[in-house]
Amino acid sequence: MRVIDLSDITWRRSSYSNQDGGECLEVATDIPSLVPVRDSKDPSRGTLLFEASAWAAFVERVGR
């Protein structure tokens, strides 16, 4: 299993997240081939990793 160090990445909160602590999503774009995604309300719960192409397809589809 490959280990990916996420300790120095920069997280960015989704522009669709509200400021009241509601449903918040953070993504990082520091890794060219992967997009880490986590819940900003509870980042200790873990991170999901998506291939960059899969994440791009998801964002495109959701944006319609």
N, CA, C and O atoms as a GROMACS GRO file, in nm:
protein
  256
    1MET      N    1   0.084  -0.118   0.000
    1MET     CA    2   0.000   0.000   0.000
    1MET      C    3   0.088   0.125   0.000
    1MET      O    4   0.185   0.133   0.076
    2ARG      N    5   0.055   0.218  -0.085
    2ARG     CA    6   0.131   0.342  -0.096
    2ARG      C    7   0.084   0.443   0.010
    2ARG      O    8  -0.037   0.461   0.029
    3VAL      N    9   0.178   0.506   0.079
    3VAL     CA   10   0.144   0.606   0.180
    3VAL      C   11   0.166   0.745   0.119
    3VAL      O   12   0.270   0.771   0.058
    4ILE      N   13   0.069   0.831   0.135
    4ILE     CA   14   0.076   0.966   0.081
    4ILE      C   15   0.077   1.065   0.197
    4ILE      O   16  -0.014   1.066   0.280
    5ASP      N   17   0.180   1.148   0.203
    5ASP     CA   18   0.195   1.245   0.311
    5ASP      C   19   0.108   1.367   0.281
    5ASP      O   20   0.131   1.438   0.183
    6LEU      N   21   0.009   1.389   0.365
    6LEU     CA   22  -0.082   1.502   0.347
    6LEU      C   23  -0.058   1.611   0.450
    6LEU      O   24  -0.139   1.703   0.463
    7SER      N   25   0.052   1.603   0.524
    7SER     CA   26   0.075   1.697   0.633
    7SER      C   27   0.105   1.839   0.588
    7SER      O   28   0.081   1.933   0.665
    8ASP      N   29   0.156   1.858   0.468
    8ASP     CA   30   0.193   1.993   0.423
    8ASP      C   31   0.104   2.048   0.312
    8ASP      O   32   0.141   2.146   0.247
    9ILE      N   33  -0.010   1.987   0.289
    9ILE     CA   34  -0.094   2.037   0.181
    9ILE      C   35  -0.180   2.154   0.230
    9ILE      O   36  -0.202   2.172   0.350
   10THR      N   37  -0.227   2.231   0.136
   10THR     CA   38  -0.312   2.346   0.167
   10THR      C   39  -0.456   2.312   0.134
   10THR      O   40  -0.489   2.279   0.020
   11TRP      N   41  -0.542   2.320   0.234
   11TRP     CA   42  -0.682   2.288   0.217
   11TRP      C   43  -0.759   2.413   0.176
   11TRP      O   44  -0.730   2.524   0.222
   12ARG      N   45  -0.857   2.395   0.089
   12ARG     CA   46  -0.941   2.504   0.043
   12ARG      C   47  -1.086   2.462   0.060
   12ARG      O   48  -1.127   2.355   0.015
   13ARG      N   49  -1.162   2.546   0.126
   13ARG     CA   50  -1.303   2.515   0.151
   13ARG      C   51  -1.384   2.543   0.026
   13ARG      O   52  -1.360   2.641  -0.044
   14SER      N   53  -1.479   2.459   0.000
   14SER     CA   54  -1.567   2.476  -0.115
   14SER      C   55  -1.639   2.610  -0.109
   14SER      O   56  -1.682   2.653  -0.002
   15SER      N   57  -1.653   2.675  -0.221
   15SER     CA   58  -1.725   2.802  -0.226
   15SER      C   59  -1.874   2.781  -0.200
   15SER      O   60  -1.946   2.878  -0.175
   16TYR      N   61  -1.922   2.658  -0.206
   16TYR     CA   62  -2.062   2.628  -0.180
   16TYR      C   63  -2.089   2.599  -0.033
   16TYR      O   64  -2.205   2.584   0.006
   17SER      N   65  -1.985   2.591   0.049
   17SER     CA   66  -2.002   2.566   0.191
   17SER      C   67  -2.052   2.693   0.259
   17SER      O   68  -2.012   2.804   0.223
   18ASN      N   69  -2.138   2.677   0.357
   18ASN     CA   70  -2.187   2.796   0.426
   18ASN      C   71  -2.098   2.826   0.547
   18ASN      O   72  -2.024   2.739   0.593
   19GLN      N   73  -2.107   2.946   0.596
   19GLN     CA   74  -2.023   2.990   0.708
   19GLN      C   75  -2.084   2.957   0.844
   19GLN      O   76  -2.024   2.988   0.947
   20ASP      N   77  -2.201   2.896   0.847
   20ASP     CA   78  -2.269   2.864   0.972
   20ASP      C   79  -2.230   2.727   1.027
   20ASP      O   80  -2.293   2.679   1.122
   21GLY      N   81  -2.130   2.664   0.969
   21GLY     CA   82  -2.090   2.533   1.017
   21GLY      C   83  -2.172   2.421   0.957
   21GLY      O   84  -2.170   2.309   1.007
   22GLY      N   85  -2.242   2.450   0.850
   22GLY     CA   86  -2.323   2.349   0.784
   22GLY      C   87  -2.236   2.253   0.706
   22GLY      O   88  -2.122   2.226   0.745
   23GLU      N   89  -2.287   2.202   0.598
   23GLU     CA   90  -2.217   2.103   0.518
   23GLU      C   91  -2.097   2.166   0.448
   23GLU      O   92  -2.112   2.241   0.352
   24CYS      N   93  -1.978   2.134   0.498
   24CYS     CA   94  -1.856   2.196   0.447
   24CYS      C   95  -1.760   2.090   0.393
   24CYS      O   96  -1.738   1.985   0.454
   25LEU      N   97  -1.706   2.120   0.279
   25LEU     CA   98  -1.614   2.030   0.212
   25LEU      C   99  -1.485   2.106   0.184
   25LEU      O  100  -1.488   2.222   0.142
   26GLU      N  101  -1.370   2.040   0.208
   26GLU     CA  102  -1.241   2.099   0.176
   26GLU      C  103  -1.169   2.010   0.077
   26GLU      O  104  -1.178   1.888   0.084
   27VAL      N  105  -1.098   2.072  -0.016
   27VAL     CA  106  -1.018   1.999  -0.113
   27VAL      C  107  -0.878   2.058  -0.113
   27VAL      O  108  -0.857   2.172  -0.070
   28ALA      N  109  -0.783   1.981  -0.162
   28ALA     CA  110  -0.646   2.029  -0.177
   28ALA      C  111  -0.600   1.998  -0.320
   28ALA      O  112  -0.635   1.895  -0.376
   29THR      N  113  -0.522   2.089  -0.376
   29THR     CA  114  -0.476   2.071  -0.513
   29THR      C  115  -0.324   2.068  -0.521
   29THR      O  116  -0.267   2.096  -0.626
   30ASP      N  117  -0.259   2.034  -0.411
   30ASP     CA  118  -0.113   2.032  -0.405
   30ASP      C  119  -0.051   1.908  -0.472
   30ASP      O  120   0.067   1.909  -0.505
   31ILE      N  121  -0.129   1.805  -0.493
   31ILE     CA  122  -0.080   1.680  -0.551
   31ILE      C  123  -0.136   1.670  -0.693
   31ILE      O  124  -0.257   1.656  -0.710
   32PRO      N  125  -0.051   1.677  -0.796
   32PRO     CA  126  -0.100   1.683  -0.934
   32PRO      C  127  -0.194   1.569  -0.977
   32PRO      O  128  -0.288   1.593  -1.052
   33SER      N  129  -0.170   1.449  -0.931
   33SER     CA  130  -0.248   1.336  -0.980
   33SER      C  131  -0.365   1.297  -0.890
   33SER      O  132  -0.448   1.214  -0.928
   34LEU      N  133  -0.372   1.357  -0.770
   34LEU     CA  134  -0.476   1.321  -0.674
   34LEU      C  135  -0.543   1.446  -0.618
   34LEU      O  136  -0.483   1.553  -0.612
   35VAL      N  137  -0.669   1.430  -0.576
   35VAL     CA  138  -0.740   1.538  -0.509
   35VAL      C  139  -0.789   1.485  -0.374
   35VAL      O  140  -0.883   1.405  -0.369
   36PRO      N  141  -0.726   1.528  -0.266
   36PRO     CA  142  -0.773   1.490  -0.133
   36PRO      C  143  -0.899   1.571  -0.098
   36PRO      O  144  -0.907   1.690  -0.129
   37VAL      N  145  -0.995   1.507  -0.033
   37VAL     CA  146  -1.121   1.570   0.005
   37VAL      C  147  -1.151   1.530   0.149
   37VAL      O  148  -1.132   1.415   0.187
   38ARG      N  149  -1.197   1.628   0.229
   38ARG     CA  150  -1.231   1.596   0.369
   38ARG      C  151  -1.346   1.684   0.416
   38ARG      O  152  -1.380   1.784   0.353
   39ASP      N  153  -1.404   1.646   0.527
   39ASP     CA  154  -1.511   1.721   0.593
   39ASP      C  155  -1.444   1.826   0.681
   39ASP      O  156  -1.372   1.790   0.774
   40SER      N  157  -1.466   1.954   0.654
   40SER     CA  158  -1.399   2.059   0.730
   40SER      C  159  -1.447   2.066   0.874
   40SER      O  160  -1.374   2.117   0.960
   41LYS      N  161  -1.566   2.017   0.903
   41LYS     CA  162  -1.617   2.018   1.040
   41LYS      C  163  -1.546   1.917   1.128
   41LYS      O  164  -1.538   1.934   1.249
   42ASP      N  165  -1.494   1.812   1.068
   42ASP     CA  166  -1.428   1.706   1.145
   42ASP      C  167  -1.316   1.642   1.061
   42ASP      O  168  -1.330   1.528   1.018
   43PRO      N  169  -1.207   1.716   1.038
   43PRO     CA  170  -1.099   1.664   0.954
   43PRO      C  171  -1.031   1.539   1.009
   43PRO      O  172  -0.964   1.467   0.935
   44SER      N  173  -1.046   1.512   1.137
   44SER     CA  174  -0.984   1.394   1.196
   44SER      C  175  -1.052   1.264   1.150
   44SER      O  176  -0.997   1.156   1.171
   45ARG      N  177  -1.168   1.273   1.089
   45ARG     CA  178  -1.240   1.154   1.041
   45ARG      C  179  -1.173   1.092   0.920
   45ARG      O  180  -1.205   0.979   0.883
   46GLY      N  181  -1.080   1.164   0.858
   46GLY     CA  182  -1.008   1.106   0.746
   46GLY      C  183  -1.025   1.185   0.618
   46GLY      O  184  -1.098   1.284   0.611
   47THR      N  185  -0.956   1.138   0.517
   47THR     CA  186  -0.951   1.204   0.388
   47THR      C  187  -0.980   1.102   0.278
   47THR      O  188  -0.930   0.989   0.281
   48LEU      N  189  -1.060   1.141   0.183
   48LEU     CA  190  -1.083   1.060   0.064
   48LEU      C  191  -0.990   1.109  -0.044
   48LEU      O  192  -0.972   1.230  -0.061
   49LEU      N  193  -0.930   1.018  -0.119
   49LEU     CA  194  -0.842   1.054  -0.230
   49LEU      C  195  -0.906   1.012  -0.361
   49LEU      O  196  -0.946   0.897  -0.379
   50PHE      N  197  -0.915   1.107  -0.452
   50PHE     CA  198  -0.970   1.081  -0.585
   50PHE      C  199  -0.862   1.106  -0.689
   50PHE      O  200  -0.781   1.197  -0.673
   51GLU      N  201  -0.861   1.028  -0.794
   51GLU     CA  202  -0.775   1.060  -0.907
   51GLU      C  203  -0.822   1.194  -0.962
   51GLU      O  204  -0.942   1.221  -0.965
   52ALA      N  205  -0.728   1.277  -1.006
   52ALA     CA  206  -0.762   1.411  -1.053
   52ALA      C  207  -0.865   1.408  -1.166
   52ALA      O  208  -0.954   1.492  -1.170
   53SER      N  209  -0.852   1.312  -1.256
   53SER     CA  210  -0.947   1.303  -1.368
   53SER      C  211  -1.087   1.266  -1.320
   53SER      O  212  -1.186   1.316  -1.374
   54ALA      N  213  -1.097   1.180  -1.220
   54ALA     CA  214  -1.227   1.141  -1.165
   54ALA      C  215  -1.291   1.258  -1.092
   54ALA      O  216  -1.412   1.280  -1.102
   55TRP      N  217  -1.211   1.334  -1.019
   55TRP     CA  218  -1.263   1.451  -0.947
   55TRP      C  219  -1.312   1.556  -1.047
   55TRP      O  220  -1.418   1.615  -1.027
   56ALA      N  221  -1.236   1.580  -1.153
   56ALA     CA  222  -1.275   1.677  -1.255
   56ALA      C  223  -1.408   1.636  -1.320
   56ALA      O  224  -1.494   1.722  -1.344
   57ALA      N  225  -1.424   1.508  -1.348
   57ALA     CA  226  -1.549   1.460  -1.408
   57ALA      C  227  -1.666   1.478  -1.311
   57ALA      O  228  -1.775   1.515  -1.352
   58PHE      N  229  -1.643   1.452  -1.183
   58PHE     CA  230  -1.746   1.469  -1.081
   58PHE      C  231  -1.789   1.616  -1.072
   58PHE      O  232  -1.908   1.646  -1.074
   59VAL      N  233  -1.691   1.706  -1.063
   59VAL     CA  234  -1.721   1.848  -1.050
   59VAL      C  235  -1.795   1.898  -1.174
   59VAL      O  236  -1.889   1.977  -1.163
   60GLU      N  237  -1.753   1.853  -1.290
   60GLU     CA  238  -1.821   1.894  -1.413
   60GLU      C  239  -1.967   1.848  -1.412
   60GLU      O  240  -2.056   1.924  -1.448
   61ARG      N  241  -1.990   1.726  -1.372
   61ARG     CA  242  -2.124   1.669  -1.373
   61ARG      C  243  -2.214   1.737  -1.270
   61ARG      O  244  -2.331   1.764  -1.298
   62VAL      N  245  -2.161   1.764  -1.151
   62VAL     CA  246  -2.239   1.828  -1.046
   62VAL      C  247  -2.271   1.974  -1.082
   62VAL      O  248  -2.375   2.026  -1.044
   63GLY      N  249  -2.181   2.037  -1.156
   63GLY     CA  250  -2.200   2.177  -1.192
   63GLY      C  251  -2.307   2.202  -1.294
   63GLY      O  252  -2.342   2.317  -1.320
   64ARG      N  253  -2.361   2.100  -1.353
   64ARG     CA  254  -2.465   2.117  -1.456
   64ARG      C  255  -2.599   2.146  -1.397
   64ARG      O  256  -2.697   2.164  -1.470
   0.00000   0.00000   0.00000
